[in-house]
Amino acid sequence: MAFSIAMYIRDTALKFKQRGIDLTRQSLNNMQVNRTAYQGSYGNNQQMKNPYQIDTNKGKENIDWLL
């Protein structure tokens, strides 16, 4: 029974290791080099002059006070 438990743990560990390798490989394959201006971490195509100014339903709002 101990041997069965050890083999189950080994197989589970190998499966999780392979899953981690696959996720790392996919995330590295999905990275692209953008030679234009930095667009932000969310891929926003708009050029923002003030990163602390956001658009809301009521207009623009400055969120400097959060800092």
C-alpha positions as CSV (number, residue, x, y, z in Angstrom):
1,M,0.0,0.0,0.0
2,A,2.9,2.4,0.7
3,F,4.3,1.7,-2.7
4,S,0.9,2.6,-4.3
5,I,0.7,5.9,-2.4
6,A,4.3,6.7,-3.4
7,M,3.5,6.0,-7.1
8,Y,0.3,8.1,-6.9
9,I,2.3,11.1,-5.4
10,R,5.0,10.7,-8.0
11,D,2.5,10.7,-10.9
12,T,0.7,13.7,-9.4
13,A,3.9,15.6,-9.0
14,L,5.0,14.8,-12.5
15,K,1.6,15.9,-13.9
16,F,1.8,19.3,-12.0
17,K,5.4,19.8,-13.1
18,Q,4.4,19.2,-16.8
19,R,1.5,21.6,-16.4
20,G,3.8,24.3,-15.1
21,I,6.2,23.8,-17.9
22,D,3.3,24.0,-20.5
23,L,2.0,27.2,-18.9
24,T,5.4,28.8,-18.9
25,R,6.0,27.7,-22.6
26,Q,2.6,29.1,-23.6
27,S,3.1,32.5,-21.8
28,L,6.6,32.8,-23.4
29,N,5.2,32.0,-26.8
30,N,2.5,34.6,-26.5
31,M,4.9,37.5,-25.7
32,Q,5.5,39.9,-28.6
33,V,7.9,42.7,-29.0
34,N,6.1,46.0,-29.7
35,R,8.5,48.5,-31.4
36,T,6.1,51.4,-31.0
37,A,5.5,53.5,-27.9
38,Y,4.7,51.8,-24.7
39,Q,1.0,51.1,-24.5
40,G,0.6,50.0,-20.9
41,S,0.2,46.6,-19.3
42,Y,-3.3,46.1,-20.5
43,G,-2.6,46.8,-24.2
44,N,-4.4,50.1,-24.3
45,N,-3.9,51.8,-27.7
46,Q,-4.7,55.3,-26.4
47,Q,-1.9,57.6,-25.5
48,M,-2.6,58.9,-22.0
49,K,-0.9,62.1,-20.9
50,N,-1.8,61.8,-17.2
51,P,-1.9,58.2,-15.9
52,Y,-3.9,59.3,-12.9
53,Q,-6.7,60.7,-14.9
54,I,-9.5,58.3,-15.7
55,D,-12.7,58.5,-17.8
56,T,-15.9,57.9,-15.9
57,N,-19.6,58.2,-16.8
58,K,-19.6,61.8,-15.5
59,G,-16.4,62.9,-17.2
60,K,-12.8,62.8,-16.4
61,E,-11.6,62.3,-12.8
62,N,-8.2,62.8,-11.3
63,I,-7.1,60.1,-8.8
64,D,-3.9,61.7,-7.5
65,W,-5.5,61.8,-4.0
66,L,-5.2,58.0,-3.8
67,L,-1.5,58.3,-3.5
